[in-house]
Amino acid sequence: MAIRHVEPYSDEWLHQPGCYVSRVVDELGAEAEGWWEGPCEPREVTIRLADGSALVWDEESGWRLGRFVSGEAGHHTELTGVRYLGGGLLPRPERVPAALRDARAGVGSSTAWRPCYRSHRNCRDGFDVALDYYKAVSGPGALSGSR
């Protein structure tokens, strides 16, 4: 299989995190009420949770949990009481629910300190290849857009 890099700032690149987040939403099940893509620089995706909180993923610091204050498609989401889930920038989708439980309990690798795994300005650092994996395992047409 050849490695394929996605052209930065193309429509495909902008929506690339969606396949990964869609898999995380599937793992969260009924706990996830809906999700949307935010802006880029950095690319961001928000999942609203049933308890009024939200999970936000961005391409620099990974997942964070907090009480939802405001946000909508195309805009950055504002949270209060933020805890970063830990587990790296792109933890496997099946690991996110356990990391979420740890963050809610304030244990495990969750932290109030923002990690910075990479800069969104490093468009050709190979991160797009990692994200593209989730498009491949989801199959064509698996992502129909934000819910």
C-alpha positions in Angstrom: 0.0 0.0 0.0 1.4 3.4 -1.0 1.5 6.2 1.5 -0.7 9.0 0.4 -0.4 12.6 1.7 -3.5 14.8 1.6 -3.0 18.3 0.2 -3.1 20.8 3.2 -6.2 23.0 3.2 -8.0 21.0 0.6 -11.6 20.0 1.3 -10.4 16.5 2.0 -7.8 17.7 4.4 -10.3 20.0 6.2 -12.7 17.1 6.8 -10.1 14.4 7.4 -10.6 14.2 11.2 -14.3 13.4 10.7 -13.7 9.7 10.0 -11.7 9.3 13.2 -14.2 11.2 15.2 -17.1 9.2 13.7 -15.4 6.1 15.1 -15.1 7.7 18.5 -18.8 8.7 18.4 -19.7 5.0 17.6 -17.6 3.9 20.6 -19.4 6.4 22.9 -22.8 5.2 21.8 -25.8 6.9 23.4 -23.5 9.1 25.5 -22.8 11.1 22.3 -25.7 13.4 21.4 -24.1 14.9 18.3 -21.0 16.2 16.8 -19.6 18.9 14.4 -16.5 20.0 12.8 -15.0 23.3 14.0 -12.5 25.6 12.2 -9.0 24.8 11.2 -5.8 26.2 12.6 -6.0 23.9 14.4 -8.6 21.5 13.0 -11.1 20.9 15.7 -14.1 18.6 16.2 -16.7 18.7 19.1 -18.8 15.9 20.5 -21.7 17.0 22.7 -22.3 14.5 25.5 -25.6 13.6 27.1 -24.7 15.1 30.5 -24.2 18.7 29.1 -20.4 18.4 28.8 -18.5 18.1 25.5 -15.4 16.4 24.2 -13.3 18.5 21.9 -10.5 17.1 19.7 -7.9 19.2 18.0 -4.8 18.3 16.0 -2.4 19.8 18.5 -3.5 18.6 21.9 -5.9 15.7 21.3 -9.0 15.2 23.4 -10.3 17.5 26.2 -13.4 17.3 28.3 -15.3 20.2 29.8 -18.7 21.7 30.6 -20.1 23.0 27.3 -20.4 26.8 27.2 -20.8 27.6 23.5 -19.9 26.4 20.0 -21.2 25.4 16.7 -20.1 24.1 13.3 -17.2 26.1 11.9 -16.4 27.9 15.2 -14.2 27.0 18.2 -16.0 25.4 21.1 -15.7 27.1 24.5 -15.5 24.8 27.6 -15.1 25.4 31.3 -13.4 23.0 33.8 -11.2 21.5 31.1 -9.3 18.2 31.5 -7.2 16.7 28.8 -7.8 13.0 28.4 -4.2 11.8 27.8 -3.3 8.9 25.7 -1.7 10.9 22.9 -2.9 12.9 20.0 -4.9 10.2 18.3 -5.8 7.5 20.7 -7.6 4.5 19.3 -11.3 5.1 19.2 -12.1 2.2 21.5 -9.8 3.7 24.2 -11.5 7.1 24.3 -14.5 6.0 26.5 -12.2 4.7 29.3 -10.0 7.9 29.0 -13.2 9.9 29.3 -14.2 8.0 32.5 -10.7 8.7 33.9 -10.9 12.4 33.1 -14.3 12.7 34.8 -12.8 11.1 37.9 -9.6 13.2 37.6 -7.4 10.1 37.5 -5.2 8.2 35.1 -3.3 10.2 32.5 -5.9 13.0 32.4 -4.6 16.4 33.3 -5.7 20.0 33.5 -2.4 21.0 31.7 -2.7 21.3 27.9 -0.3 19.0 26.1 1.1 20.1 22.8 1.9 17.1 20.6 2.5 19.0 17.4 1.8 22.3 15.7 -1.0 22.6 13.1 1.5 24.6 11.1 3.5 21.4 10.4 1.2 20.4 7.6 3.6 17.9 6.0 4.7 16.1 9.1 2.9 12.8 8.3 -0.1 13.4 10.7 -2.4 13.3 7.7 -1.3 9.7 7.0 -2.4 8.7 10.5 -5.8 10.4 10.0 -6.2 8.9 6.6 -6.0 5.4 8.2 -9.5 6.0 9.7 -10.9 6.9 6.3 -9.5 3.6 4.9 -10.9 1.5 7.7 -14.3 3.3 7.6 -14.6 2.6 3.9 -15.8 5.0 1.2 -19.0 6.9 2.0 -18.8 5.9 5.7 -18.9 9.5 6.8 -22.0 11.3 5.8 -21.2 14.5 7.6 -21.7 15.9 11.1 -24.6 14.9 13.1 
